[in-house]
């Protein structure tokens, strides 16, 4: 045994075999000198003490990256922990092998999202994990993630409040499951108390004039007569035109129309039984114009989807896969119609607004739209006042005329 000083460690020479030199002050503190000449500080002890305890020899650090004084200080700390029944080497190994957030994300996707969420929702979760959460948190230990780290990440996305809040919710769900898996202590979700950004719900309703412009452009596109500002003919996938017409005629969600199957259409009842909508199985009611549109389509005998994918399929071949891209056709259509900024989902709002302003009750509108909660339909309550206000104006005007006539006669 000897005192492990810098002079001793610097001058120690390899002799063709691994050697250990033990410090004469701190029991268990040693230097490992390999036959190749590398020098590493270690600390040797038995878990629980005594000869029967498990022998551990955790590495403190390599000479050069750790000074003898720094290694000695660490050894003293570990010696105190061992004296109190601790296991510093085991704790280090446990931390080294502890799951990282990348493991948590993968387990969430395979054991939760893929099993319990809709395919489209699971796909979106994978996209968000890959683009945002994995790069930010993936390499960090699950137990190390703090509220401040989550809050800082959330704040950096302040210019995208909706996306920032979705990412916070997704990360919170993963953290909750980490507690279920015993990867974090209960009640330590780092997303708790991180305040979400205020979201401004955007509701855009197309006016009758705007619907008219949209109809004109769709008709031109169907006749292959749509031109850009330079007179160049624009091609729009006929299947995409069909999808847009069905969305505006039924108020359906984009995914409900793109995934609509011919087998789900109940012609005699003017409806389609959607097996997998956002709110579960539901009926999509098909008004006469929508039924006419469907009846005029000429799919192949073995077609599966009403809105088939691919140009070839849209021209009459088997629609065994659904159309997935409405973004590009919609941009072409809205640009030509002077409706820049209008979203596909705004067609659904427009359908509801027509119903509400026509005097239809909110429960009926909610049924048509497939809303599960009445609060979701309540956003159209102010539009339902329109026919009542018109009636009040009509009655009030006639009463006023009658009063005026009476006063003229009496005078």
Secondary structure, DSSP 8 states (H G I E B T S, - for coil): -B---HHHHHH----SS-EEEEBSSSTTEEEEE-TT--EEEEEEEETTSSTTS-EEEEEEEEBTTB-HHHHHHHHHHHHHHHHTT--HHHHHHHHHHS-BHHHHHHHHIIIIIHHHS-HHHHHHHHHHIIIIIHHHHTTSBGGG--HHHHHHHHHTTGGGHHHHHHHHHHHHHHHHHHHHTTSS-TT--TTTT--------------HHHHHHHHHHHHHHHTT--B-TTS-B----HHHHHHHHHHHHH---HHHHHT-BGGGEEGGGTEEEEEEETTEEEEEE--HHHHHHHHH----TT--BSSBSSHHHHTTS---SB----HHHHHHHHHHHT-TT--THHHHHHHHHHHHHTT--HHHHHHHHT-SSHHHHGGGHHHHHHHHHHHHHHHHHHHHHHHHHHHHHH-
